[in-house]
Amino acid sequence: MKGIVYIETENGSGTGFIVSSCGYCLTCAHVVKNSREFYVRISGNNSFDIFQAELFSVNENIDMAVLKLEKGKYQNCALMDIPQREIGNDIIILGYPFGKIVSDNYDSLSLSLTKGYVSSWQKRNNLEYALLDISAKAGNSGSPVVDLKSGRIIGILCGSIIQDSGNLREEINYMYPISYFYSELTED
Protein backbone atom coordinates (compact mmCIF):
# COMPACT_ATOMS: atom_id res chain seq x y z
CA MET A 1 0.00 0.00 0.00
CA LYS A 2 1.42 3.34 -1.01
CA GLY A 3 1.35 6.34 1.28
CA ILE A 4 2.67 4.58 4.40
CA VAL A 5 5.75 6.43 5.69
CA TYR A 6 8.63 6.02 8.11
CA ILE A 7 9.05 9.04 10.39
CA GLU A 8 12.29 9.91 12.12
CA THR A 9 12.90 12.70 14.63
CA GLU A 10 15.84 13.62 16.83
CA ASN A 11 14.11 11.64 19.61
CA GLY A 12 13.04 8.45 17.85
CA SER A 13 10.97 7.03 15.04
CA GLY A 14 7.54 5.73 14.14
CA THR A 15 5.11 5.20 11.31
CA GLY A 16 2.59 7.46 9.62
CA PHE A 17 0.43 7.66 6.54
CA ILE A 18 -0.35 10.36 4.00
CA VAL A 19 -3.95 11.58 4.24
CA SER A 20 -3.98 14.18 1.44
CA SER A 21 -2.28 14.53 -1.92
CA CYS A 22 -0.82 17.90 -0.86
CA GLY A 23 1.33 16.22 1.79
CA TYR A 24 -0.44 16.01 5.12
CA CYS A 25 0.69 12.98 7.10
CA LEU A 26 -1.06 11.48 10.14
CA THR A 27 0.92 9.86 12.97
CA CYS A 28 0.78 9.59 16.76
CA ALA A 29 1.41 12.64 18.92
CA HIS A 30 3.87 10.63 21.04
CA VAL A 31 5.97 9.88 17.91
CA VAL A 32 6.67 13.59 17.39
CA LYS A 33 6.51 14.80 21.00
CA ASN A 34 9.35 17.11 22.11
CA SER A 35 10.85 17.09 18.61
CA ARG A 36 11.69 19.96 16.30
CA GLU A 37 12.99 18.12 13.26
CA PHE A 38 10.83 15.68 11.29
CA TYR A 39 12.01 13.55 8.38
CA VAL A 40 9.55 11.46 6.43
CA ARG A 41 10.75 8.56 4.27
CA ILE A 42 8.42 7.57 1.44
CA SER A 43 9.10 4.28 -0.31
CA GLY A 44 8.38 3.77 -3.97
CA ASN A 45 9.22 1.09 -6.49
CA ASN A 46 12.64 -0.09 -5.26
CA SER A 47 13.54 3.43 -4.15
CA PHE A 48 12.69 5.99 -1.51
CA ASP A 49 12.67 9.72 -0.97
CA ILE A 50 13.18 11.65 2.27
CA PHE A 51 11.26 14.85 2.91
CA GLN A 52 11.51 17.35 5.70
CA ALA A 53 8.20 18.11 7.41
CA GLU A 54 6.72 20.61 9.85
CA LEU A 55 4.36 19.92 12.71
CA PHE A 56 0.96 21.16 11.51
CA SER A 57 -1.45 20.02 14.24
CA VAL A 58 -1.38 17.91 17.39
CA ASN A 59 -3.96 16.58 19.82
CA GLU A 60 -2.41 14.65 22.71
CA ASN A 61 -5.83 13.61 24.07
CA ILE A 62 -6.35 11.36 21.04
CA ASP A 63 -2.60 10.79 20.48
CA MET A 64 -2.71 12.13 16.92
CA ALA A 65 -0.52 14.59 15.07
CA VAL A 66 -0.41 15.87 11.51
CA LEU A 67 2.86 16.67 9.75
CA LYS A 68 2.98 18.81 6.59
CA LEU A 69 5.51 17.64 4.01
CA GLU A 70 7.39 19.92 1.66
CA LYS A 71 5.43 21.18 -1.34
CA GLY A 72 4.65 18.47 -3.83
CA LYS A 73 2.04 15.96 -4.93
CA TYR A 74 1.82 12.78 -2.87
CA GLN A 75 -0.12 9.55 -3.10
CA ASN A 76 -2.55 9.49 -0.19
CA CYS A 77 -4.19 6.53 1.55
CA ALA A 78 -7.89 5.70 1.39
CA LEU A 79 -9.64 6.38 4.71
CA MET A 80 -12.99 5.08 5.94
CA ASP A 81 -15.02 5.98 8.99
CA ILE A 82 -16.70 2.95 10.52
CA PRO A 83 -20.13 3.91 11.89
CA GLN A 84 -20.79 0.38 13.15
CA ARG A 85 -18.40 -0.61 15.93
CA GLU A 86 -18.14 -4.32 15.21
CA ILE A 87 -15.82 -6.88 16.75
CA GLY A 88 -14.03 -9.68 14.94
CA ASN A 89 -13.22 -7.58 11.86
CA ASP A 90 -10.01 -8.80 10.21
CA ILE A 91 -7.38 -6.07 10.08
CA ILE A 92 -3.75 -5.49 9.19
CA ILE A 93 -1.28 -2.90 10.34
CA LEU A 94 1.49 -1.65 8.08
CA GLY A 95 4.51 -0.05 9.66
CA TYR A 96 8.14 0.02 10.66
CA PRO A 97 8.56 -1.93 13.93
CA PHE A 98 11.84 -0.97 15.65
CA GLY A 99 12.63 1.44 12.82
CA LYS A 100 15.93 1.18 11.03
CA ILE A 101 17.59 -1.05 13.65
CA VAL A 102 16.01 -4.09 11.92
CA SER A 103 18.04 -3.46 8.76
CA ASP A 104 21.76 -2.90 8.41
CA ASN A 105 21.07 -0.78 5.35
CA TYR A 106 18.74 2.22 5.68
CA ASP A 107 18.09 2.00 1.94
CA SER A 108 16.54 -1.45 2.31
CA LEU A 109 14.25 -0.74 5.27
CA SER A 110 10.92 -2.17 4.19
CA LEU A 111 7.36 -2.06 5.40
CA SER A 112 6.12 -4.82 7.72
CA LEU A 113 2.60 -6.25 7.59
CA THR A 114 0.91 -7.80 10.64
CA LYS A 115 -2.54 -9.46 10.68
CA GLY A 116 -5.08 -9.50 13.49
CA TYR A 117 -8.63 -8.55 14.37
CA VAL A 118 -10.68 -6.07 16.40
CA SER A 119 -11.29 -7.78 19.74
CA SER A 120 -13.54 -5.17 21.42
CA TRP A 121 -14.64 -1.54 21.53
CA GLN A 122 -14.15 0.34 24.79
CA LYS A 123 -14.65 3.85 26.12
CA ARG A 124 -12.38 5.76 28.52
CA ASN A 125 -12.46 9.49 29.30
CA ASN A 126 -15.30 9.84 26.77
CA LEU A 127 -13.04 8.51 24.01
CA GLU A 128 -13.95 5.42 22.05
CA TYR A 129 -11.15 3.07 21.08
CA ALA A 130 -10.73 -0.50 19.85
CA LEU A 131 -8.64 -3.19 21.48
CA LEU A 132 -6.77 -5.17 18.84
CA ASP A 133 -5.59 -8.76 18.87
CA ILE A 134 -2.45 -8.03 16.89
CA SER A 135 1.28 -8.05 17.49
CA ALA A 136 2.68 -4.53 17.34
CA LYS A 137 6.05 -3.26 18.48
CA ALA A 138 7.79 0.04 19.16
CA GLY A 139 7.97 1.86 15.83
CA ASN A 140 4.49 0.68 14.82
CA SER A 141 2.99 3.70 16.60
CA GLY A 142 1.15 5.71 13.97
CA SER A 143 0.60 2.69 11.73
CA PRO A 144 -2.62 2.63 9.76
CA VAL A 145 -5.13 0.00 10.83
CA VAL A 146 -6.61 -1.36 7.61
CA ASP A 147 -9.92 -3.19 7.37
CA LEU A 148 -9.21 -6.25 5.20
CA LYS A 149 -12.71 -6.37 3.70
CA SER A 150 -12.67 -2.81 2.34
CA GLY A 151 -8.91 -2.26 2.06
CA ARG A 152 -9.35 1.15 3.70
CA ILE A 153 -7.81 2.67 6.81
CA ILE A 154 -10.25 2.62 9.73
CA GLY A 155 -7.94 3.77 12.53
CA ILE A 156 -4.49 4.61 13.79
CA LEU A 157 -2.46 2.29 16.02
CA CYS A 158 -1.59 4.27 19.13
CA GLY A 159 0.25 1.74 21.27
CA SER A 160 -0.58 -0.68 24.01
CA ILE A 161 -2.19 -0.80 27.42
CA ILE A 162 0.18 -2.54 29.83
CA GLN A 163 -0.66 -4.44 33.00
CA ASP A 164 2.12 -5.53 35.36
CA SER A 165 1.21 -8.06 38.03
CA GLY A 166 4.13 -9.62 39.87
CA ASN A 167 6.40 -11.30 37.35
CA LEU A 168 3.83 -11.21 34.58
CA ARG A 169 3.65 -8.29 32.16
CA GLU A 170 0.72 -8.27 29.77
CA GLU A 171 -0.27 -5.82 27.08
CA ILE A 172 -2.94 -5.29 24.49
CA ASN A 173 -2.71 -2.96 21.50
CA TYR A 174 -5.32 -0.34 20.70
CA MET A 175 -6.39 2.10 17.99
CA TYR A 176 -8.44 5.23 17.80
CA PRO A 177 -10.94 5.36 14.92
CA ILE A 178 -10.13 7.55 11.93
CA SER A 179 -13.24 9.63 12.72
CA TYR A 180 -11.22 11.35 15.47
CA PHE A 181 -8.80 12.60 12.83
CA TYR A 182 -11.71 14.15 10.93
CA SER A 183 -13.39 15.68 13.97
CA GLU A 184 -10.37 16.81 16.01
CA LEU A 185 -7.58 17.63 13.56
CA THR A 186 -9.17 18.98 10.41
CA GLU A 187 -10.98 22.22 9.84
CA ASP A 188 -14.64 22.27 8.81
C-alpha positions in Angstrom: 0.0 0.0 0.0 1.4 3.3 -1.0 1.3 6.3 1.3 2.7 4.6 4.4 5.7 6.4 5.7 8.6 6.0 8.1 9.0 9.0 10.4 12.3 9.9 12.1 12.9 12.7 14.6 15.8 13.6 16.8 14.1 11.6 19.6 13.0 8.4 17.9 11.0 7.0 15.0 7.5 5.7 14.1 5.1 5.2 11.3 2.6 7.5 9.6 0.4 7.7 6.5 -0.4 10.4 4.0 -4.0 11.6 4.2 -4.0 14.2 1.4 -2.3 14.5 -1.9 -0.8 17.9 -0.9 1.3 16.2 1.8 -0.4 16.0 5.1 0.7 13.0 7.1 -1.1 11.5 10.1 0.9 9.9 13.0 0.8 9.6 16.8 1.4 12.6 18.9 3.9 10.6 21.0 6.0 9.9 17.9 6.7 13.6 17.4 6.5 14.8 21.0 9.3 17.1 22.1 10.9 17.1 18.6 11.7 20.0 16.3 13.0 18.1 13.3 10.8 15.7 11.3 12.0 13.6 8.4 9.5 11.5 6.4 10.7 8.6 4.3 8.4 7.6 1.4 9.1 4.3 -0.3 8.4 3.8 -4.0 9.2 1.1 -6.5 12.6 -0.1 -5.3 13.5 3.4 -4.2 12.7 6.0 -1.5 12.7 9.7 -1.0 13.2 11.6 2.3 11.3 14.8 2.9 11.5 17.4 5.7 8.2 18.1 7.4 6.7 20.6 9.8 4.4 19.9 12.7 1.0 21.2 11.5 -1.4 20.0 14.2 -1.4 17.9 17.4 -4.0 16.6 19.8 -2.4 14.6 22.7 -5.8 13.6 24.1 -6.4 11.4 21.0 -2.6 10.8 20.5 -2.7 12.1 16.9 -0.5 14.6 15.1 -0.4 15.9 11.5 2.9 16.7 9.7 3.0 18.8 6.6 5.5 17.6 4.0 7.4 19.9 1.7 5.4 21.2 -1.3 4.6 18.5 -3.8 2.0 16.0 -4.9 1.8 12.8 -2.9 -0.1 9.6 -3.1 -2.5 9.5 -0.2 -4.2 6.5 1.5 -7.9 5.7 1.4 -9.6 6.4 4.7 -13.0 5.1 5.9 -15.0 6.0 9.0 -16.7 3.0 10.5 -20.1 3.9 11.9 -20.8 0.4 13.2 -18.4 -0.6 15.9 -18.1 -4.3 15.2 -15.8 -6.9 16.7 -14.0 -9.7 14.9 -13.2 -7.6 11.9 -10.0 -8.8 10.2 -7.4 -6.1 10.1 -3.7 -5.5 9.2 -1.3 -2.9 10.3 1.5 -1.7 8.1 4.5 0.0 9.7 8.1 0.0 10.7 8.6 -1.9 13.9 11.8 -1.0 15.6 12.6 1.4 12.8 15.9 1.2 11.0 17.6 -1.0 13.7 16.0 -4.1 11.9 18.0 -3.5 8.8 21.8 -2.9 8.4 21.1 -0.8 5.3 18.7 2.2 5.7 18.1 2.0 1.9 16.5 -1.4 2.3 14.2 -0.7 5.3 10.9 -2.2 4.2 7.4 -2.1 5.4 6.1 -4.8 7.7 2.6 -6.2 7.6 0.9 -7.8 10.6 -2.5 -9.5 10.7 -5.1 -9.5 13.5 -8.6 -8.5 14.4 -10.7 -6.1 16.4 -11.3 -7.8 19.7 -13.5 -5.2 21.4 -14.6 -1.5 21.5 -14.1 0.3 24.8 -14.7 3.9 26.1 -12.4 5.8 28.5 -12.5 9.5 29.3 -15.3 9.8 26.8 -13.0 8.5 24.0 -13.9 5.4 22.1 -11.2 3.1 21.1 -10.7 -0.5 19.9 -8.6 -3.2 21.5 -6.8 -5.2 18.8 -5.6 -8.8 18.9 -2.5 -8.0 16.9 1.3 -8.1 17.5 2.7 -4.5 17.3 6.1 -3.3 18.5 7.8 0.0 19.2 8.0 1.9 15.8 4.5 0.7 14.8 3.0 3.7 16.6 1.1 5.7 14.0 0.6 2.7 11.7 -2.6 2.6 9.8 -5.1 0.0 10.8 -6.6 -1.4 7.6 -9.9 -3.2 7.4 -9.2 -6.3 5.2 -12.7 -6.4 3.7 -12.7 -2.8 2.3 -8.9 -2.3 2.1 -9.3 1.2 3.7 -7.8 2.7 6.8 -10.2 2.6 9.7 -7.9 3.8 12.5 -4.5 4.6 13.8 -2.5 2.3 16.0 -1.6 4.3 19.1 0.2 1.7 21.3 -0.6 -0.7 24.0 -2.2 -0.8 27.4 0.2 -2.5 29.8 -0.7 -4.4 33.0 2.1 -5.5 35.4 1.2 -8.1 38.0 4.1 -9.6 39.9 6.4 -11.3 37.4 3.8 -11.2 34.6 3.6 -8.3 32.2 0.7 -8.3 29.8 -0.3 -5.8 27.1 -2.9 -5.3 24.5 -2.7 -3.0 21.5 -5.3 -0.3 20.7 -6.4 2.1 18.0 -8.4 5.2 17.8 -10.9 5.4 14.9 -10.1 7.5 11.9 -13.2 9.6 12.7 -11.2 11.4 15.5 -8.8 12.6 12.8 -11.7 14.2 10.9 -13.4 15.7 14.0 -10.4 16.8 16.0 -7.6 17.6 13.6 -9.2 19.0 10.4 -11.0 22.2 9.8 -14.6 22.3 8.8 
